[in-house]
Amino acid sequence: MTDAPRCDPAIPGLVWGFSFGPDGTPQSLPDDAPLGFERHGRYWLHFNLADSRAHQSLAEIELPAPVRTLLQSRDTYQQMHSLDGCVYGVIADLMRDIADVTEDTGFLRFVMTEQLLITARYQALCAVDTARRALERGHRVESCAALFEMIVHNVADAMEKIADDVFETLDKIEEKLLSDDTDDLRQGLGRVRRTCVRLHRHLSGLRIVLHRFDRNDSADLAPALRPRAGKLAQRLDGLDHSVVEMRERSRLLQEELHLKIEEQGNGNLRVLSMLTALLMPPTLVSGMFGMNLRGLPFAEGDGGFVLALLAMAMSSFGAWLLMKRIGLIR
């Protein structure tokens, strides 16, 4: 799906575009606007790389070769670089469908100069769509770096919402586990752990990228091109720490669930073993009376069947006394 409908745009493959006034006020680019930039203007162009025409449009924008290659690639390795007065890279984002954000992960490719922010994706993503909605409501941005920061904050917000849902799910699972209601908990815990692993993988990758960029690449950039990577990384650090704690909590709950299931299985085996032990002597007695031989006791009298039943009951009672004496029955 596309993030916002456009009718035969003059810039093929463009999903949406914004221009920004001197005070940061956003304005949507009209569908029939040609690709051209004012000297002192600032712009955001968002492309759908699944549309082959987007690659042709990107080829018309003057960019360094490594930047263009990464922007049009399918690379899923999170990274952030600076080259010839521009910042470019790949960051993870949650995919979205018609209804809401999903737990599936996509990747946003971007290149940023002082005048222009270009983002591109192969699937509909959450963070850029949230940023678009904010701009349509009139949210002002001071620079392309500030717009990029807003997108990264939106990534963190979406993952934080997923983390909150996971935390609530863990509380419900723990409550059921403590009440011995273990039905269908294994599937729920497995899904929670998988979500935590995914979030941790992408959050840790993104915060490492931001820390590295803040340490190595941001010092030589112009202020309008310098995102506050350190501050963004700090927020992701706290969120990632919470996700790791939930992952460990889900693992401990899963181990406790396995212990409970094992205890239930052991209890069932214990009951089955006792029943088997109690029924073995009567089975032996009935087997003896079932032999087709001469001289069997009670064979000639009318009360033989009742006496045989009594013998079976006494043998079972004797087995019960023996197991109780040696501690098998408490």
C-alpha positions in Angstrom: 0.0 0.0 0.0 1.0 3.6 -0.3 1.2 6.0 2.6 -0.8 8.8 0.9 -2.6 8.7 -2.4 -1.2 10.8 -5.3 -2.6 11.1 -8.8 -0.1 10.9 -11.6 2.7 12.9 -9.8 5.0 14.9 -12.0 7.8 13.3 -10.0 7.4 9.6 -10.7 7.7 7.3 -7.6 7.2 10.2 -5.2 4.8 9.3 -2.3 4.7 12.9 -0.9 6.8 16.0 -0.7 7.0 19.1 1.5 8.6 22.5 1.3 9.5 24.6 4.3 9.4 28.3 4.7 12.0 30.4 6.5 10.2 29.9 9.8 9.9 26.1 9.3 6.2 26.2 8.2 5.6 23.1 6.0 3.6 23.1 2.8 2.7 20.1 0.7 4.2 20.0 -2.8 1.4 19.9 -5.4 1.1 16.7 -7.5 1.9 18.5 -10.7 5.0 20.3 -9.4 8.2 19.7 -11.4 11.3 18.6 -9.6 13.1 21.9 -8.8 14.5 23.6 -5.7 14.7 27.2 -4.7 18.1 28.3 -3.6 17.2 29.0 0.0 14.4 26.6 0.4 14.2 23.4 2.3 12.4 20.2 1.1 11.4 16.7 2.1 10.9 14.1 -0.6 9.7 10.6 0.2 9.9 7.9 -2.5 8.5 4.5 -2.9 11.4 2.3 -4.2 9.0 -0.5 -5.1 8.0 1.8 -8.0 10.7 1.4 -10.6 10.0 5.0 -11.7 11.3 6.3 -8.3 14.8 5.1 -9.3 14.6 7.2 -12.4 13.5 10.3 -10.4 16.4 9.8 -7.9 18.8 9.6 -10.8 17.9 13.2 -11.7 19.0 14.5 -8.3 22.6 15.3 -7.9 24.1 13.0 -5.3 27.5 11.4 -4.7 27.7 7.9 -6.1 28.0 6.0 -2.7 25.0 7.9 -1.4 22.8 7.1 -4.5 23.9 3.4 -4.4 22.8 3.0 -0.7 19.6 5.0 -1.2 18.5 2.7 -4.0 19.8 -0.5 -2.4 18.0 -3.3 -0.5 20.6 -3.2 2.3 19.1 -4.1 5.7 22.2 -3.2 7.7 21.5 -0.1 9.9 24.2 2.5 9.2 24.8 6.2 9.2 27.6 8.1 7.4 28.6 11.6 6.3 30.2 12.4 3.0 30.7 15.7 1.0 28.3 17.8 3.2 25.5 15.2 3.4 24.4 12.6 5.9 23.0 9.3 4.6 22.2 5.8 5.9 19.7 3.1 6.7 17.5 2.9 9.8 14.9 0.3 11.0 11.3 1.2 11.3 8.1 -0.7 11.9 5.9 -1.4 9.0 2.3 -0.3 8.8 -0.9 -1.7 7.2 -4.2 -0.1 6.6 -5.3 -0.4 10.2 -2.3 0.3 12.4 1.4 -0.3 13.1 2.6 -3.9 12.8 5.4 -5.7 14.6 7.2 -6.4 11.3 10.3 -4.4 10.5 11.1 -2.4 7.4 14.0 -0.2 6.6 14.1 3.5 5.8 16.9 4.8 3.5 17.7 8.5 3.7 20.1 11.2 2.5 20.1 14.7 4.1 21.7 17.9 3.1 21.2 21.4 4.6 18.5 22.0 1.9 17.0 18.6 1.3 15.9 15.4 3.1 15.2 12.4 0.8 13.7 9.3 2.3 12.9 6.1 0.5 11.4 2.7 1.4 10.1 -0.5 -0.2 7.3 -1.0 2.3 4.9 1.4 4.0 6.6 2.5 7.3 5.2 4.0 10.5 7.6 6.8 11.5 7.6 8.7 8.2 3.9 8.5 8.0 3.5 9.9 11.5 5.9 12.7 10.6 3.8 13.5 7.4 0.7 13.7 9.5 2.4 16.1 12.0 3.5 18.3 9.1 0.0 18.3 7.6 -1.2 19.6 11.0 1.3 22.5 10.7 4.2 21.2 12.9 7.2 23.4 12.1 10.8 22.1 11.7 13.8 24.3 11.9 16.1 22.2 9.7 16.4 19.0 7.8 18.3 17.6 10.9 15.3 18.5 13.1 13.0 16.7 10.7 15.3 13.6 10.7 15.2 13.7 14.6 11.4 13.8 14.5 11.4 10.7 12.3 13.8 8.8 14.7 11.6 9.9 17.7 8.6 8.5 15.8 10.5 5.2 15.4 11.1 5.1 19.2 7.5 6.0 19.9 6.2 3.1 17.8 8.6 0.6 19.3 7.7 2.0 22.8 4.0 1.3 22.1 4.8 -2.2 21.1 6.9 -2.6 24.3 4.0 -1.3 26.4 1.7 -3.9 24.9 4.3 -6.6 25.6 4.6 -5.4 29.2 0.8 -5.6 29.7 0.8 -9.1 28.1 3.5 -10.3 30.4 1.5 -9.1 33.4 -1.5 -11.1 32.2 0.5 -14.2 31.6 2.2 -14.0 35.0 -1.3 -13.6 36.7 -2.5 -16.8 34.9 0.7 -18.6 35.7 0.3 -17.8 39.5 -3.3 -18.9 39.4 -2.2 -22.3 37.8 -4.2 -21.5 34.7 -1.5 -22.6 32.2 -3.7 -23.2 29.2 -2.3 -21.7 26.0 0.5 -19.8 27.8 3.4 -21.4 26.0 2.2 -19.9 22.6 1.7 -16.5 24.2 5.1 -16.5 25.9 6.8 -17.6 22.7 5.2 -14.7 20.8 6.2 -12.2 23.4 9.8 -13.4 23.4 10.0 -13.2 19.6 8.7 -9.6 19.8 11.3 -8.7 22.4 14.1 -10.2 20.4 13.0 -8.3 17.3 12.7 -5.0 19.2 16.1 -5.5 20.9 17.8 -6.3 17.6 16.7 -3.2 15.9 16.9 -0.8 18.9 20.4 -1.9 19.7 21.5 -1.6 16.1 20.0 1.9 15.8 21.5 3.2 19.0 24.9 1.9 18.2 24.7 3.6 14.8 23.7 6.9 16.5 26.4 6.7 19.2 29.0 6.0 16.6 27.9 8.8 14.4 27.8 11.2 17.3 31.3 10.2 18.3 33.0 10.1 14.9 31.1 12.0 12.2 29.0 14.8 13.6 31.7 17.3 14.7 32.6 18.5 11.2 29.0 19.0 10.0 27.1 22.3 9.8 24.6 22.9 12.6 21.7 22.6 10.2 23.0 19.1 9.2 23.9 17.9 12.6 21.1 15.8 14.3 21.3 15.4 18.0 22.4 11.8 17.7 23.7 11.5 21.2 20.3 12.6 22.7 18.4 10.2 20.3 20.7 7.4 21.3 20.1 8.0 25.0 16.4 7.6 24.6 16.9 4.4 22.6 19.3 3.2 25.4 16.5 3.4 28.0 14.0 1.8 25.7 16.3 -1.0 24.8 17.1 -1.6 28.5 13.4 -2.0 29.1 13.0 -4.4 26.2 15.9 -6.5 27.5 14.4 -6.7 30.9 11.1 -7.8 29.4 12.9 -10.4 27.3 14.6 -11.8 30.5 11.3 -11.7 32.3 9.5 -13.7 29.6 12.4 -16.2 29.6 12.0 -16.7 33.4 8.2 -17.0 33.1 8.7 -19.6 30.3 11.0 -21.6 32.5 8.5 -21.4 35.4 5.8 -22.5 33.1 7.9 -25.5 32.0 8.5 -26.4 35.6 4.7 -26.3 36.3 4.0 -28.4 33.3 6.7 -30.9 34.3 5.3 -31.0 37.9 1.8 -31.7 36.5 3.2 -34.5 34.3 5.1 -36.0 37.2 2.0 -35.9 39.3 0.0 -37.7 36.6 2.8 -40.3 36.2 2.8 -40.8 40.0 -1.0 -41.4 40.1 -0.7 -43.8 37.1 2.2 -45.7 38.8 0.2 -46.1 42.1 -2.8 -47.3 40.2 -0.7 -49.8 38.3 0.9 -51.0 41.6 -2.5 -51.4 43.3 -4.0 -53.3 40.3 -1.0 -55.7 39.8 -1.9 -58.1 42.8 -5.6 -58.4 41.8 -4.5 -59.1 38.2 -2.2 -61.8 39.5 -5.0 -63.4 41.5 -7.5 -63.2 38.6 -4.8 -64.7 36.4 -4.3 -67.6 38.8 -8.0 -68.4 38.9 -8.2 -68.1 35.2 -5.8 -71.1 34.7 -7.6 -74.1 33.2 -6.0 -76.7 35.6 -7.3 -79.2 38.2 -7.2 -78.4 41.9 -8.0 -74.7 41.8 -9.3 -73.5 45.2 -13.0 -72.7 45.5 -13.7 -74.4 42.2 -16.3 -76.9 43.6 -18.2 -74.6 46.0 -21.0 -72.1 45.2 -19.3 -69.1 46.8 -16.0 -69.4 44.9 -16.5 -66.2 42.9 -17.1 -64.1 46.0 -14.1 -65.6 47.7 -11.9 -64.9 44.6 -13.1 -61.2 44.6 -12.3 -61.0 48.4 -8.8 -62.4 47.7 -8.3 -59.8 44.9 -9.4 -57.0 47.3 -7.1 -58.2 50.1 -4.1 -58.4 47.7 -4.8 -54.8 46.5 -5.1 -53.7 50.2 -1.9 -55.4 51.1 -0.1 -53.7 48.2 -1.5 -50.3 49.5 -0.2 -51.0 53.0 3.3 -51.9 51.6 3.6 -48.8 49.5 2.4 -46.6 52.4 5.0 -48.2 54.7 7.9 -47.6 52.4 6.7 -44.0 51.7 5.4 -44.2 48.1 2.0 -43.1 49.3 1.8 -40.1 51.6 
